Structure formats: C-alpha cells, structure tokens
Amino acid sequence: MARLNLLEETRYEKLPVSVYGTQQQASVAVAARIAKLIRDKQSKGEKTVLGLATGVTPIRVYAELIRLHQEDGLSFRDVITFNLDEYYPMKPDAAQSYVTFMYENLFSHVDIDKANVHIPDGTLDKDDVVAFCLNYERQIEELGGLDLQILGIGRTGHIGFNEPGSAPNSGTRLVTLDDLTRSDAARDFGGKANVPTKAITMGIGTIFKAREIILMAWSKKKAPIIKKAVEGEISGEVPATYLQLSDHVEFVLDEAAASELTRFDTPWLVKDCSWEDNVLKKKAVIWLADTIGKPVLKLTEEDYNNHGMAQLAVEQGPVYNINIDIFNQIQHTITGWPGGKPDADDSQRPERALPAKKRSIIFSPHPDDDVISMGGTFIRLVDQGHDVHVAYQTSGNTAVWDDDVLRYMEFAIDFTNSIGEDSGHLHQLYEEMRAFFPNKQPNQIDTQEIRNVK
C-alpha cells in the first residue's frame, strides 16, 4: 500500500527522486553510497572509477568522504577519478581552477594516487584540445567506463558544462558558456567580464555511459530548474532532461530544491491532504483561481472536482463558503494605511487606528510617474504623517526634445525682458545650449552639465 501511495505522489516525476530534509543529510547519504561502492570494489580487488563534479553542490559530499577516510579508514588508493569539466583557458594553480578546487576540497586530504586523478587541461593550445578530448574519452573506456558519476545542475539546466543546445550523444569537447552560467560564476572571478567564455566538458553521451548517475541539487534557487528537469518534456533547451532517458539515474535533493515538484507544491493533485491546514487551503484556492482564470468568488464545485480538490469540497464545502472564507482572508491583508499599522485590529475595514509613522521611499522611473501611477497612495502616505521621499530613476531630460528646451528658453528670455529684468544670464545659457545640443551623446545632458560648458 505504501508503495502504491508513493507511486501516486510521484506520478508527475519522470525519473527517481530522493528528498532529504537538509543538504547535509543528503550529502552524507551520497557520500555513504560512494564509500560503499569503493569498499565493495576493493573487496573484489577492483578499482573504482568515479566521475566527479565541482561547484558548491558537492562540497559537503567531499567533506564527508574526507571524514570517512580520516575516521573510518576509507581508502582512495584504488580510486580513479575523472572530473566533468574545466574552464578554458585556465591555469591549474589559479584560484578559480577546478584543479585547485578538487585538491582543496578532496584530493589533498585523502590517500588517492595523484596519477589516478584526471581533470581537463585548461592550458592546452586550442589546436590540441580535440586530441586531448578524444584521449580523455579513450582513458575512461579503457577502464571499463565510469562506475558512478555525480552531477550538479546549473540554472540553465546544464550538467557539466553541457549548455542548452547540447546533443544527447555529445562527447568530451570544448564548449561556449551560456551568459547565465557566466553571470552565476561572476562572484568567483571578480566580475562577469573576467569569467572565461569557454570550457572543456564531458559530453552528455559520456555521462550517460556511467553505470550509476547521481544528480544533486540544494536550495530554493535550484527549485525551478529541478521541476523542469524532473517533470518537464525532454528538450535540448534543458540538457538535464536527457537524464530522463537513463535507467541508472537518481536525483538527490534537499526539501528546498524539491519544493516546486508537484507532490510538494500542489500536493492536492497527487494525494489526499489535511485541509485543516489553513495555509494549504488558502494556497490551493488561490492556485485554482489563477489556474483557470476565475475570481475566487466565482469558483464552482465543478472547478474543485476537475482540479484535484474534490476532497476539500466534500470535507469543508459547500464551495461557496470556502470561497467566501478565502476571499475574506485575502481581503484582510489589504490595508487602508500604505505605511502599515503593526498590531492594529483590521478585522473591520477600513481600519481607522492611528498608523505607525514610517520613513517611506517611492521609486519612480521618471518624474511624474509617481503621481500618475500611485498619486492616491502618495497623498495618503503624506496625509498620514509618514516621512515620504521620492527617488527618480532618471533625470527626465530624455523625455524633453532639444527644440522644446530652446523654445522654453526663448520664452523665458522674452518674459524676463517684458518685466524689465536683465536676461543676460539666460542669453548666455541659451547660446551654450545651442552649441552643446548638436554634439551631445544620449543621456549626457543635464542642467549642471550645460552650465559647465565653456
């Protein structure tokens, strides 16, 4: 029965997924599997061939392997490793090099024979890269292939550096990195401009040949791409979806990375839920309204039944009452006081308790956008005594034609003369503008720059 329940909950998932409470628990579990593989092979007098990954994801796995080596006697003397990738070009002693990463996080702390360590060479001449990649593949094949390949996943869905567009049968090769991948690496390189544009990576076809593949992902940041990789259609736009074709793959996730999978995000679609949980009930009703494009108050029993929420309708219906309840809960999150009023009773709105005074800032893309787009809120903030400031995100000069500026200056000169005042300083500014405008660059000019023109 438990097996049937699990199959029902995971029916949207197209490959096996194991979810742990924390990334530490997941990392320890993965390290234990690696350790068991090594010991089982050693007991048979065989070597273990591992495919290893870099980045933040496997760091705790490597830390646990080091602990198992130091405290439990796990030996790496019969382990041969092949790393997934390396930036190109990249010197092995550079701080960002994956050679540096692997030695700092694993190899320098265990008894592995350095001759058994293989990492793509980022110092090769470009003419030598193809031959190196072919030899990398040959070395793996001569050892009988990878026993286990561990992977992370990038936000583009890349595995290794197999970016969107990679072929499912691709081998080790030189690739161009996606812009998002380079952006994610920018912090390590002191800016995106310093991130190499290329890398040498094992191909998806190479990864597929491993007898066992474990893809790991941690944190909420990875949840959207994990949902695509696990539940989405197979597509070259998300290379990790190719893993759905393997019979030897498992995704190992923490709860945050798994949070957008159907069984966690919309559990009513796959199992019975406890609808006494008001947070879940509110989420489900809002989801239903958004999914079918109806206001909450117009949801019907048929809508509930057709979208996995029949149990809620039966247990707490009629659905009209459920709709009213959720509508009121949402309505009571809207306040008549934009600045907020902590601890005030808002059960009967509009609430007229004195609001808490706050310092407020309004970001306006352009002068006038603040009063045009949110003038009513702006006035209420001021009337309620808040300290209100406006941050304009452009000076506004780009919205005013040069000819209009000159016409206004001509009007100002004429008006000044008509009231008998000296317009000499306006004449000077007018002439400076006329000389400056023909040569100005986009967004260059403002009043202070005009006054500095000589």
C-alpha positions, 0 to 999 in steps of 0.5 A: 500500500505504501508503495502504491501511495508513493507511486501516486505522489510521484506520478508527475516525476519522470525519473527517481527522486530522493528528498532529504530534509537538509543538504547535509543529510543528503550529502552524507547519504551520497557520500555513504553510497560512494564509500560503499561502492569503493569498499565493495570494489576493493573487496573484489580487488577492483578499482573504482572509477568515479566521475566527479563534479565541482561547484558548491553542490558537492562540497559537503559530499567531499567533506564527508568522504574526507571524514570517512577516510580520516575516521573510518579508514576509507581508502582512495588508493584504488580510486580513479577519478575523472572530473566533468569539466574545466574552464578554458583557458585556465591555469591549474594553480589559479584560484578559480581552477577546478584543479585547485578546487578538487585538491582543496576540497578532496584530493589533498586530504585523502590517500588517492594516487595523484596519477589516478586523478584526471581533470581537463587541461585548461592550458592546452593550445586550442589546436590540441584540445580535440586530441586531448578530448578524444584521449580523455574519452579513450582513458575512461573506456579503457577502464571499463567506463565510469562506475558512478558519476555525480552531477550538479545542475546549473540554472540553465539546466546544464550538467557539466558544462553541457549548455542548452543546445547540447546533443544527447550523444555529445562527447568530451569537447570544448564548449561556449558558456551560456551568459547565465552560467557566466553571470552565476560564476561572476562572484568567483572571478571578480566580475562577469567580464573576467569569467572565461567564455569557454570550457572543456566538458564531458559530453552528455553521451559520456555521462550517460555511459556511467553505470550509476548517475547521481544528480544533486541539487540544494536550495530554493534557487535550484527549485525551478530548474529541478521541476523542469528537469524532473517533470518537464518534456525532454528538450535540448533547451534543458540538457538535464532532461536527457537524464530522463532517458537513463535507467541508472539515474537518481536525483538527490535533493534537499526539501528546498530544491524539491519544493516546486515538484508537484507532490510538494507544491500542489500536493492536492493533485497527487494525494489526499491532504489535511485541509485543516491546514489553513495555509494549504487551503488558502494556497490551493484556492488561490492556485485554482483561481489563477489556474483557470482564470476565475475570481475566487468568488466565482469558483464552482464545485465543478472547478474543485472536482476537475482540479484535484480538490474534490476532497476539500469540497466534500470535507469543508464545502459547500464551495461557496463558503470556502470561497467566501472564507478565502476571499475574506482572508485575502481581503484582510491583508489589504490595508487602508494605511500604505505605511502599515499599522503593526498590531492594529485590529483590521478585522473591520475595514477600513481600519481607522487606528492611528498608523505607525509613522514610517520613513517611506521611499517611492521609486519612480522611473521618471518624474511624474510617474509617481503621481500618475501611477500611485498619486492616491497612495502618495497623498495618503502616505503624506496625509498620514504623517509618514516621512515620504521621499521620492527617488527618480530613476532618471533625470527626465531630460530624455523625455524633453526634445532639444527644440522644446528646451530652446523654445522654453528658453526663448520664452523665458528670455522674452518674459524676463525682458517684458518685466524689465529684468536683465536676461543676460544670464539666460542669453548666455545659457541659451547660446551654450545650449545651442552649441552643446545640443548638436554634439551631445551623446544620449543621456549626457545632458543635464542642467549642471552639465550645460552650465559647465560648458565653456 
